[in-house]
Amino acid sequence: MIWLAQFALLALLALLALLGSDHSGQGTPPAPAPSAMPSPLPSPIATAGGSPNLPGTATEPPASATAPPAAATPPPTPTPAPAPTFGYRFVPKAQASPDPDAPQIIEVDLNSRVLRGTIAIRVLTNAAVTRVENHTNGRADVIPQTGPGEFIAVSNLPKIPFFARGFTVNLQFVAFAADGSKTSVTVPVKLG
């Protein structure tokens, strides 16, 4: 009885070796299947109708030794980032008689007047504006244009030290026209 169990185990191992599978979770991956397998049958002979015919076989093609490839699953589509919400709206004073070709900042929107964690900025301008920058603490960051007269940026703020919380800082937004002319708006915010 024991010899029968040993024989079955050896037969299973031989079958696994033949198939190239390694179910232990360790070891080398199976070798790739050869691209063309030699056929023990004689070469096809053309019949009067022009279709190949093998002696002693039916006209149906032989079954493939390998399984058909599995249907490829499409890669997951990235989910778009949620649109930022703007809870703080700053509207600068309008100029007396603005030149329509001069750059103008119509409105600046932020996610909050108290800045912590993430900052979302939207600057609305007239059609003359081609670029908007945010100037803060000696740095100038470009705010990407998302549409005509609309510039939006979302970024993470560095951790604010506890002793700076509650301080008021000014964010300066500078809008540039194609001819190099510019205008700016200062927006006060608090650090949280």
ABEGO torsion letter per residue (X at the ends): XAAAAAAAAAAAAAAAAAAGBBAAGBEBBBBBBBABBBBABBBBBBBAAGBBBBBGBBABBBBBABBBBBBBBBBBBBBBBBBBBBABBBBBBBBABBBAABBBBABBBBABABBBGBBBBBBBBBAABABBBBBBGGBBBBBBBABBGBBBBBBBBBBBBAAABGBBBBBBBBBBBAAGBBBBBBBBBBBX
